[in-house]
Every structure is written in C-alpha cells, then in structure tokens.
Amino acid sequence: MRILILTQYYPPEVGAAQNRLSCLARFLKRAGHSVTVLTAVPNYPSGNIHAQYRNRLIVEEVEEGITVLRTWLYTRPGLRFFGRLANYLSFSALALVMAVNKVGRQDVVITECPPLFTGFSGFFISKLKRAKFAFNISDLWTDSAVDLGMLKNKTLIALAHRMELFLYQRADLITCQTQGIVSGVRARVPEATIALVTNGIEGDFFRKTDDARGRRLQRSYTASGKFVVGYAGLHGLMQDLETVVDAARLLRDNDRVAFAFYGDGPQKVKLMRRVSEERLENVEFFPPQPVDRMPEIFAGFDAMVVPLRDLPVLKGAIPCKLLEAMAAGVPIVLAALGEAKHVVEAGRCGIVVLPEAPQLMADAICALHHNEPMRVSFGQNGRQHAFEHYNRDRINERFEVMLSGLCSGERGDGTAHWVKV
C-alpha cells in the first residue's frame, strides 16, 4: 500500500501521538509498504521551532526509508485562543498545498486528530489522491475544549460539533485510542466503521530498564536514599500537576521523599513559580529528555504519579505515560477515574485515588514508601500486563490488517474491524 500519515505532531517532538505514529510508520515500512509522513516543523509543546528547522518553509527528510515532509506553521510560546487557531489553520492549509505539490498517488490517508482542522486537510487530500480516508481520533476535541473552559461560545461549540460530524460521516475508517472515545463517536455516527486501537509500548525499548535498574539518576539534590516520586510528560491543562505539588507540600517535612518532574508544557512556568514561592525544597524540575533516555528516567523513579483533572471527558482517557511506567516496572499512584482506573486495577500495578485530592495522593505515596514488597509486586504486575495487552507490534499488525481490508474494499457492516487490544 501507499500510505500517507498526516499529523501536526511528529518526532523529534515527544508525546503520545508522536510516539504512536512514528512507531506505526516504521512498522508499515518494515512490512513493505510505501510510507510518507506529512507534518509540521517540530515546535511542540514549547511553541519554539527547533533551531535546525527555523526560517524554512519546507523541509524534506528521509528517516529509515520513510519520507518525512515538514511545513512551516505559525507558532510562538504561550498561544491563546486566536493564536492556537492560527497555529492549527496555518498547518492545515500549508499541508494541503504541500500534498498537492509534493505527494504522489496514495491508497490511504491516515489523519490524526486533534487538531480538528487537520481532518479537513486529510479528507480533501484523500479525495485529490483517490485514497481511502482513515481518521484517527485520540481526543474528543470539542468536548475537551468545553470541559477545560477554553470554548464557551454556544455558536462556536455547535459549529465545532457540526465539523466533527462532517468528518465522521465521510471517514472510511475511524480509529480511537480509548473505549470512551469510541463510545462518543459511535453515539453520533452509529453506522460508521470504528476500531479501538489503543496506545501501546515498545517492548524491546522498555526492556532496557532491566539494565538500568539500580542505577540512580544524577539529580541536583544529592542526598542519597530518597524515595523519588516521578512525573514524566506534558505539563498541560488536563494533567492535574497542581495536586501533585499540593501533595509535595503536605510531605515537605518528610526528608525521605522527593518529587521529580520531567517534561515541558504550558503549565510548567506556573508550577515552578509556585514551588519557588512556597520554598518546596522536595520538588525538582527537569527539562524534556530524548526518547531514548526514558527507560533510564523511569528507572530512577521509586513510584510514578499519573494525575488527571476531574473532568467528564477524561474518564475516557488512558495516558500514554501510564502504560510506559507500567512497562518500565514502576509502581503507580493514579489520580483518575474511568478507563485509566480500570487499567491500573486490571494490571494490579498501583494505588488509585480520587482526582484532585492531595491528601489521598500523599497517603498513597507514603503507603508505597513504607512497603517495598508492595512496590515490587506492583512493578512486576504492571510490566507483565503492559507487555501482554499493550504491545505496539501486535496493535500495529492488526491495524495493518484493517488498512489492507479498507483498501481492498472488505469493510464489512461497520463492526467487522473492531479491534480490542
């Protein structure tokens, strides 16, 4: 097959979509397909275009036999509503122009959403290239924006829902990362062909933690023997990192427990300012790290906290960082409800507490700190569960089968390609 992957976010950026799509592209290439990725110059989440890509309208690269076409887009740090809109629209428009001029005939166009506007580019590109339109939904974009308070105008909300429906009805295949997203889409387009294709982990990559175990990371706090509670990922609006800082404040007199935050995002400066103002010496922030260092980063954690805000849309969320921590054998403190809670309970790999409850989080951290056999059991259980149920190679194999059926016209009655992994 000739496959085009259209996404605003792609490595060297880090994130769930970036990791999932780059792994899929490599898998499809190894399977003998022709793969092209159409994406933006890397800038997420800081809003700063990476140095080697600045002042370039078009960048063409070849990575492991995969053609990667990158286009400029409008971006800067701290974008607000209209700035974000310009960011999304600039990529969508330029990606469409680049596809006309730089992309040949395709059999299928896999389009990543959010942002929603990329879906329209993917739809029109699929028509221009006479290709099937596969629409991946990793987040119910409008519902998330409403729950976060970013979208309040009723007219705009209605317009966004109509835009979503337009794309759902015209997709030849819709794939979703969680059951909650599947249910949300199916409620609006019950006749659509929808598949559950979860996020996953690369087993070989996280087996590196076997070698990394026992080697502590060098940190600016040099006291030995601390129990390190880690967070690694986006410092964003949906991640309830304020509660983690609250828990750190409650444990500030416990000189055996320290908190390490790795990553970047729109909330990081605010969090760092708060930690400084409150003089929380048990909290340390670190910059984003290269993907190949993540096993080492995880190996330095005695426990990992995965917090989500208490929002209806997030009950259908499974953070990729949760699966990665499980694969690395790190016990979890999850502050969330819904599907993420079910994953931790099914994997018997951590303690689940209510979201936005600092005291409960602090209590869970203390329970893990004082119970090494529990930590070991949780780590082993989570590792086994992640490898068995969230292996990316198996997920991608099933996705390839769906794409082959899509291109050959063997789609069934709308339920034939449900994939639960």
C-alpha angles and dihedrals in degrees: 000000000000104000130188119195112200116194136144090215125058139141140315074054113080126227144099096282093043093052095043096048097043090050090049092049092052092046093051091047092051088049089061102260127132108246129192124178119204110195147137130274105272114269108130132153100000095049090231116119110234112260099248091054100048121120092014122120096191130021123187119195138166116216118182090334093311117122109227116194115191128191133195118252136183110268143144136156119287100018115186129199101299092035091054089048090054089047093054096041095047092055094043093051097044092045089056091050091047092049090055092051106030108027124077130204114320136193097207136010114208108200124194121217133224114085094058095210091066087065091066091051090050092049094050092043090053089053093047092048095039089237136141116264114231110184119198117199114195094166136021089241102194095043090050093050091050094047091049091050092241094118117043107145108105093211092053091046091053091047092051091050090051090050090052092049091050090057096041091054093050100044116107089206131012119200124190134189099220139031090242091060091046090053092047093052095042091053088062100037108024092169095058126109102246128177131191106226108169129204112261148180134254104239097203091050095054094043084077087079087073088069094037096054113112094023107107120211118247106251133180088245102071102185108123127230099033120152102237119211106195138198121187122179145049117350092213144140097272095048108083097217092150087072090052090053088048089054090049089053090052089052097041092113092054101090091188096066125071133176124220122191119195123186142038140258146131095295098049099090091049091050093048091049091052093049090050094047092049092043094231100177091179092069125079129180125209132187123252113285131216114269093245090061095056096093088055091047092051091046088061092060123090088193135359126220119214110188128181129182118254097256127138094234092055093061085080094050130107109186113222089223088063092059092044093052090050091050090050091054095245118147113240136227103196120192101189145086133223124033096356089056091051091052093053093044093047091048094043087220107131152348120290120208133174115275120256092021109122097180092052089049092049090049091051091050091051091048091055092043092057098041114062095171088056091051092050092048093048091048094050093044094049093048093051093045094049094049092048101044108023105040108146095211091060092043091051093046090058092045090053089053090053092050091049091051090047093053093045093049095246098131103135124205100319097280102060094095101046105138120192112187 
